Amino acid sequence: MKLSVVIPLLNESESLVQLCQEIITNCDEHDITFEVIFVDDGSTDSSWAVVRECTKIDERITGIRFRRNFGKAAALTAGMRAADGEYIMMMDADLQDDPAEIPNFIARLEEGFDVVNGWKERRLDPWHKTKPSKVFNWMVGRLTGLKLQDHNCGLKLFRREVVHEIRIYGELHRFIPVLAHARGFRVSEVGVHHRERQFGHSKYGFKRFARGFLDLLTVKFLTGFGSSPQHLMGGIGLLSFGLGSLGLSVLATIWVMTNMFGAEYGAIGNRPLLHYSIAALLLGAQAISMGLIAELLVAYTGRDVDTYSIAERTAPQTREPETLNV
């Protein structure tokens, strides 16, 4: 099977039939063998009933239903685990992602890339979503080194091996290209046609941007220090410990000059530097301790997580037996 389209959904009953028809039409026109996997993330409307009707219409459509709402990342993970396709595409169920883009994504992927991210060239969203999104995309590019026009685009295509090497949870699904890039996969993007929402309403509000920033910090830590957390925590600890030690050294010098040589420097007990120095020492010791604990967790609970990514292997070469001259 060439393509698996994984579609998480939450209360999108009005758009599912049209979405199915468009996917089937576009894939059949381009001779793309495919399957569609709907993942109902705890819908409270008739979405699951519509999915079941769609599965009766075409055997290439299947559905997964969660017992409650677990989030988009969990829905994508469940769909990807059930996918059989060589390529896996994630798509939103609100009809804003156009299935007509599927051939363009596949063509781009087959140019030698592993992940293709969509880029809404003309985004049909209100300003309070587009403006913060531009700032967010700039921040992601600066912190991770992967500069894309639209990290938030719900339309993404990647090879099957990408799924086996990255783990998404919480709201890290928007960082799939970043996580794949950190593993050495080749990432590209392609412009897509963004359509207006026809039914329902957006599931995202202002909280998404605050959570997105925190998720970005998580991704930066995972990709930069996931296998060596002490490099970050220990560095912060040594800097803090060094500043605290320097402050105490200055105070010790003042105490010696005052008590041994009668210099008029005053008492050190009420100086703010004493409190700052002690606090810096404690902070440094705690940061180093946390780094050591994190290293233990990586060493003993992360044994099954590879710290490398293999691109390909060579096939064993057959050799002619050597002739011995006796």
C-alpha positions in Angstrom: 0.0 0.0 0.0 1.3 3.4 -1.0 -0.4 5.8 1.3 -2.1 5.8 4.7 -4.1 9.0 5.5 -4.6 9.4 9.3 -7.3 11.8 10.2 -8.0 12.7 13.9 -11.4 14.2 14.5 -13.5 15.7 17.2 -17.1 16.6 16.5 -16.7 16.9 12.7 -19.7 14.9 11.6 -20.8 17.4 8.9 -17.6 17.3 7.0 -16.6 13.6 7.0 -18.6 12.3 4.0 -17.3 15.1 1.7 -13.8 14.5 3.0 -14.0 10.8 2.2 -15.3 11.4 -1.3 -12.5 13.9 -2.1 -9.8 11.6 -0.9 -11.1 8.7 -2.8 -11.6 10.7 -6.0 -8.1 12.2 -5.9 -6.3 9.0 -5.1 -8.1 6.9 -7.7 -7.5 9.5 -10.4 -3.7 9.3 -9.7 -3.7 5.5 -9.2 -2.5 5.8 -5.6 -3.2 2.8 -3.5 -4.4 4.1 -0.1 -6.3 3.7 3.1 -8.0 6.2 5.3 -7.9 5.9 9.1 -10.3 8.1 11.0 -9.5 8.4 14.7 -12.5 9.7 16.8 -11.0 11.5 19.7 -14.0 11.4 22.0 -16.6 13.1 19.8 -20.0 13.9 21.4 -21.9 14.4 18.2 -22.7 11.8 15.5 -19.1 11.6 14.1 -18.6 8.0 14.9 -21.9 7.0 13.3 -20.8 8.8 10.1 -17.4 7.1 10.2 -19.1 3.7 10.4 -21.3 4.5 7.4 -18.2 5.6 5.4 -16.5 2.2 6.2 -19.5 0.5 4.7 -19.2 2.5 1.5 -15.5 1.8 0.9 -13.4 -1.0 2.4 -10.3 1.2 2.3 -11.8 3.4 5.1 -11.4 2.3 8.7 -12.1 3.9 12.0 -10.8 4.0 15.6 -12.8 5.4 18.5 -11.4 6.6 21.8 -13.3 6.1 25.0 -12.8 9.8 25.7 -10.8 12.8 24.5 -7.1 12.1 24.7 -5.8 14.8 22.4 -4.6 15.1 18.8 -1.2 13.6 19.5 -2.7 10.5 21.0 -5.1 10.2 18.0 -2.3 10.5 15.5 -0.2 7.9 17.4 -3.1 5.4 17.3 -3.7 6.0 13.6 0.0 5.7 12.7 0.3 2.4 14.6 -2.6 1.0 12.6 -1.3 2.3 9.3 0.0 -0.1 6.6 1.1 2.4 4.0 4.6 3.1 2.8 3.9 6.8 3.3 1.8 8.3 6.1 -0.1 11.6 5.8 -1.8 13.4 8.6 -4.8 15.6 7.7 -7.4 17.6 9.6 -11.0 16.6 9.3 -12.5 20.2 9.0 -12.1 20.3 5.1 -9.6 23.2 5.4 -6.9 20.7 4.2 -7.4 20.0 0.5 -7.1 16.3 -0.5 -6.2 17.5 -4.0 -2.7 18.3 -2.6 -2.0 14.6 -2.0 -0.2 14.0 -5.4 1.9 17.1 -4.9 3.1 15.9 -1.5 4.0 12.4 -2.8 5.9 13.9 -5.7 7.9 16.2 -3.3 8.6 13.3 -1.0 9.9 11.1 -3.8 12.4 13.8 -4.8 14.5 12.4 -1.9 12.9 13.8 1.2 11.6 12.0 4.3 9.1 14.6 5.6 7.1 17.1 3.7 5.4 19.8 5.6 2.5 21.9 4.2 2.6 25.6 3.9 -0.6 27.6 3.7 0.5 30.2 1.2 -2.8 32.2 1.5 -4.1 31.4 5.0 -7.8 32.0 5.5 -7.8 32.5 9.2 -8.4 35.7 11.4 -5.5 37.9 12.2 -5.4 36.9 15.9 -4.4 33.4 14.6 -2.1 34.3 11.7 0.0 37.0 13.4 1.0 34.9 16.5 1.6 32.0 14.2 4.2 33.9 12.2 6.0 34.8 15.5 5.8 31.2 16.6 7.3 29.9 13.3 10.1 32.4 13.6 10.9 31.2 17.1 10.8 27.6 16.2 13.3 28.2 13.3 15.6 30.2 15.6 15.6 27.7 18.4 15.7 24.4 16.5 17.5 25.3 13.3 14.7 24.0 11.1 13.2 27.0 9.3 9.7 26.3 7.8 7.0 28.7 6.7 4.3 27.0 8.7 5.1 24.5 11.4 1.4 24.5 12.5 0.0 23.2 9.2 -2.0 20.1 9.8 -1.1 18.6 6.4 2.1 16.6 6.6 3.5 13.5 4.8 6.4 11.3 5.9 7.9 8.0 5.3 7.0 5.1 7.5 10.4 4.8 9.1 9.9 8.3 10.6 7.0 7.0 12.7 9.2 4.4 14.2 11.9 6.8 15.4 9.9 9.7 16.9 7.4 9.8 19.8 4.8 12.4 20.1 2.6 13.1 23.1 0.9 16.1 24.6 0.8 18.6 21.8 4.1 17.7 20.1 2.4 16.7 16.9 3.1 20.1 15.4 6.8 19.5 15.9 7.0 16.3 13.9 9.3 17.9 11.3 11.5 19.3 14.0 11.8 15.9 15.8 12.5 14.2 12.5 15.1 16.8 11.5 16.9 16.2 14.8 17.1 12.5 13.9 18.7 13.3 10.6 15.7 12.9 8.3 15.5 15.3 5.3 12.6 17.8 5.7 11.0 19.9 3.0 7.8 21.9 2.5 5.3 22.5 -0.2 2.7 25.2 -0.6 -0.9 24.1 -0.2 -4.3 25.5 -0.9 -6.0 26.5 2.4 -9.8 26.4 2.4 -12.3 28.2 4.6 -13.9 26.2 7.3 -17.4 25.2 6.2 -18.7 23.5 9.4 -18.2 23.8 13.1 -15.6 26.0 14.8 -11.9 26.0 15.6 -10.8 23.8 18.6 -7.9 26.1 19.3 -7.9 29.3 21.4 -5.4 31.7 23.0 -4.1 28.9 25.3 -2.6 27.2 22.3 0.1 29.8 21.9 1.2 29.7 25.5 1.3 25.9 25.4 3.1 26.0 22.1 5.9 28.1 23.6 6.3 25.6 26.5 6.2 22.7 24.0 8.9 24.4 22.0 11.1 24.5 25.1 10.4 20.8 25.6 11.4 20.0 22.0 14.5 22.1 22.3 15.5 20.2 25.4 14.7 16.8 23.9 16.5 17.4 20.7 19.5 19.2 22.2 20.0 17.5 25.5 17.7 14.4 25.5 20.7 12.0 25.6 22.9 14.2 27.8 20.8 16.3 30.2 23.8 17.0 32.5 25.3 19.1 29.8 22.5 21.6 30.3 21.8 21.2 34.0 25.4 20.8 35.0 26.4 23.8 32.9 23.8 26.0 34.7 24.8 24.5 38.1 28.6 25.1 37.5 27.9 28.7 36.5 25.7 29.3 39.5 28.1 27.5 41.9 31.0 29.5 40.5 29.2 32.9 41.0 28.2 31.9 44.6 31.8 30.9 45.3 33.2 34.1 43.9 30.8 36.1 46.0 31.8 34.3 49.2 35.4 34.7 48.3 35.0 38.5 48.1 33.2 38.5 51.4 35.9 36.3 53.0 38.6 38.8 51.8 36.6 41.7 53.3 36.3 39.9 56.6 40.0 39.1 56.7 41.0 42.7 55.9 38.6 44.0 58.6 39.6 41.7 61.4 43.3 41.3 60.8 44.4 44.6 59.4 41.8 46.9 60.9 40.5 48.1 57.6 37.1 49.9 57.7 35.0 47.7 55.4 32.2 47.1 57.8 30.4 43.8 58.8 29.6 41.3 56.1 26.6 39.7 57.8 24.1 42.3 56.6 25.4 42.6 53.0 23.0 41.5 50.2 26.0 39.8 48.5 26.1 37.2 51.3 22.5 36.1 50.7 22.9 36.1 46.9 26.0 34.0 47.1 24.5 31.4 49.4 21.4 31.2 47.1 23.6 30.8 44.1 25.6 28.0 45.8 22.3 26.2 46.7 20.9 26.7 43.2 24.1 25.3 41.6 24.1 22.2 43.8 20.5 21.5 43.0 21.0 22.0 39.3 23.9 19.5 39.3 22.0 17.0 41.4 19.0 17.2 39.0 21.4 16.7 36.1 22.8 13.6 37.7 19.3 12.2 38.4 18.3 12.9 34.7 21.4 11.1 33.5 20.4 8.1 35.6 16.9 8.1 34.1 18.4 8.3 30.6 20.8 5.5 31.3 18.4 3.0 32.9 15.0 3.8 31.5 16.1 4.9 28.0 18.0 1.7 27.1 15.5 0.8 24.4 15.6 4.2 22.8 18.2 4.5 20.1 20.4 7.5 20.2 21.2 7.2 16.5 19.2 6.8 13.2 20.3 4.4 10.4 19.6 5.6 6.9 20.3 2.4 5.0 22.3 -0.8 5.2 24.4 -2.6 2.6 23.5 -6.1 1.6 26.0 -8.8 2.5 28.5 -9.3 -0.3 29.3 -12.8 -1.5 33.0 -13.5 -1.9 34.8 -16.2 -4.0 36.8 -18.5 -1.7 40.5 -17.7 -1.8 42.8 -20.3 -3.5 45.7 -21.4 -1.3 49.0 -22.1 -3.0 50.5 -25.1 -1.4 
